[in-house]
Amino acid sequence: MSSSAPQPTTRHFDSLPQEAFLNLWRTYERLKAFEDELFSQFDLTPQQYNILRLLKGAQPEALPTLALASKLVSQAPDITRMLDKLEQHGWISRHRPAENRRLVLVSITDVGLKLVKQIDKPLRECHQRQLGHLSAKQLTQLVALLHAARAPHEPPDGAWK
């Protein structure tokens, strides 16, 4: 009786751009799992953390809601709901200036700053687990390739341009 080893599955793609995109998508899903695990320990989503990080960087200034939304890594159509959750935890505050009641300014609280500081080290360790196996040269190349891939699709005045 001879048993033959299973043959590797050959993946077929419609095009090289499709293969690249699907590999990018698969990579994102694999790496995102590390962040989801980390942020769930703090009752946060990666997008909510991104908001806190942006607000920390803007200190001592508050950011208008729309300006904050435009700086996020991924688009958030439900920015108000995310801000509601952050405010419920006491991590951010919102206020409307008397001179423009339509404008909502968002700032990070001391409790929010403490949380971001608490997450700093575990997040660095998370990024190391995600991509630490790549050399500095490879990471620099990867960043450049990702920038080149999305550049034509970024808004001309976008924060990621």
C-alpha positions in Angstrom: 0.0 0.0 0.0 1.4 3.3 -1.0 0.1 6.5 0.5 0.8 9.6 -1.4 1.3 12.9 0.5 -1.4 15.5 -0.1 -0.5 17.9 -2.9 -0.3 21.5 -2.0 -3.3 23.5 -3.3 -2.4 25.7 -6.1 -4.1 29.1 -5.7 -5.4 30.7 -8.8 -6.0 34.4 -9.1 -7.6 36.4 -11.9 -4.8 38.8 -11.9 -1.6 39.9 -10.1 -3.4 42.9 -8.6 -6.1 40.5 -7.3 -3.4 38.3 -5.8 -1.7 41.3 -4.2 -5.0 42.6 -2.8 -6.1 39.3 -1.4 -2.7 38.8 0.3 -2.9 42.3 1.7 -6.4 41.5 3.1 -5.3 38.2 4.6 -2.3 39.9 6.2 -4.5 42.6 7.6 -6.8 40.0 9.1 -4.0 38.0 10.7 -2.3 41.0 12.2 -5.5 42.7 13.3 -6.3 39.7 15.6 -3.3 40.7 17.8 -4.7 44.3 18.2 -8.2 43.1 18.8 -7.0 40.8 21.6 -5.0 43.6 23.2 -7.7 46.3 23.0 -10.5 44.1 24.2 -8.6 43.9 27.5 -9.2 47.6 27.9 -12.8 47.5 26.6 -11.7 49.4 23.5 -11.7 48.9 19.7 -8.6 49.8 17.6 -10.6 52.8 16.2 -11.4 54.1 19.6 -7.8 53.8 20.6 -6.8 55.7 17.5 -9.2 58.5 18.6 -7.5 58.7 22.0 -4.1 58.7 20.4 -5.0 61.5 18.1 -6.5 63.6 20.9 -3.4 63.0 23.0 -1.3 64.3 20.1 -3.4 67.4 19.7 -3.1 68.4 23.4 -3.7 70.9 24.8 -6.0 71.7 21.9 -9.4 70.1 21.4 -10.2 68.8 17.9 -13.5 69.4 16.0 -15.3 66.1 15.5 -15.0 66.3 11.7 -11.3 67.0 11.8 -10.8 64.1 14.2 -12.8 61.8 11.9 -10.7 62.8 8.9 -7.5 61.8 10.7 -8.5 58.3 11.5 -6.7 55.3 10.0 -10.0 53.9 8.8 -13.2 55.8 8.0 -15.7 55.9 10.8 -19.3 56.7 9.7 -20.3 56.1 13.3 -17.9 58.6 14.9 -20.6 60.0 17.2 -21.3 56.6 18.6 -17.6 55.9 19.2 -17.3 59.3 20.9 -20.3 58.5 23.1 -18.7 55.3 24.3 -15.4 57.0 25.0 -17.2 59.8 26.9 -19.2 57.2 28.9 -15.9 55.8 30.2 -14.7 59.3 31.0 -11.8 59.1 28.5 -12.9 62.1 26.5 -14.9 65.3 26.9 -17.0 67.2 24.3 -18.1 70.8 24.4 -19.7 73.3 22.1 -18.2 76.7 21.9 -20.6 79.6 22.7 -19.7 81.4 19.4 -20.5 78.3 17.2 -23.0 75.9 18.7 -22.9 73.6 15.6 -19.2 72.9 16.3 -18.3 70.0 18.7 -14.8 70.1 20.2 -13.4 66.8 21.6 -10.5 66.5 24.0 -8.9 63.7 26.0 -9.3 63.7 29.7 -6.7 62.9 32.4 -8.3 59.5 32.7 -8.0 59.0 28.9 -4.3 60.0 29.1 -3.7 57.5 31.8 -5.3 54.8 29.7 -3.2 55.6 26.6 -0.1 55.5 28.8 -1.2 52.2 30.3 -1.6 50.8 26.7 1.7 52.2 25.4 4.0 49.3 26.3 1.6 46.4 25.5 0.9 48.0 22.1 4.6 48.3 21.3 4.9 44.6 22.2 1.9 43.8 20.0 3.5 45.6 17.1 6.7 43.7 17.7 4.7 40.4 17.6 3.0 41.5 14.4 6.0 42.7 12.4 9.1 42.3 14.5 10.3 39.4 12.4 10.9 41.8 9.5 14.2 43.8 9.3 14.2 47.6 9.4 15.0 47.6 5.7 12.0 45.4 4.9 9.7 47.5 7.1 10.8 50.6 5.3 10.2 49.0 2.0 6.8 47.8 3.1 5.8 51.2 4.3 6.9 52.7 1.0 5.0 50.1 -1.0 1.8 50.5 1.0 2.0 54.3 0.6 2.5 53.9 -3.1 -0.4 51.5 -3.4 -2.9 53.9 -1.7 -1.5 57.3 -2.8 -3.7 57.7 -5.9 -6.8 56.9 -3.8 -6.1 59.3 -0.9 -7.9 62.7 -0.8 -5.6 65.4 -2.0 -5.7 67.1 1.4 -5.9 64.0 3.5 -3.8 63.4 6.6 -2.3 60.2 5.1 -1.2 61.7 1.8 
